[in-house]
């Protein structure tokens, strides 16, 4: 009985295949619903243990706004880099920016969903000072979370590269084509 040894060289790895697409509305809605479910669960724990529900601190929307502004600035810088024929975007930078954009979109949606549940829980008691403060800070935080998601969406859009057959500044673009078409002309 003989046993054959494996070859010394590893077989070539197949080319990676995949389809990378922008974050669609369905994923954003699912993230918002998941955030709402988690928010409802956390509030339920507070109510079941008869503990006082904390008031969201004002630092939360401020920090999220700073992050949203940073992501938006990154999107502007990356967009200029992508559309400038004299500058080059490294694959790592593009991939990291795309991953950051997708994660910020989904995080903003999930946090907005949780904030909406937080607001709905206390909106009926808005005449009482503490619930009113919860509704106000929750509303501001929800708006900032939506802005955070929009900043991530802008960063995700900034990662799009113009097609190869099209000039980066659209100087030689076919006037019959739509401006937002990303498919090369045949």
PyMOL commands that set and color helices and strands:
alter all, ss='L'
color gray80, all
select helices_A, chain A and resi 25-48+58-83+91-125+129-158
alter helices_A, ss='H'
color red, helices_A
deselect
rebuild
show_as cartoon
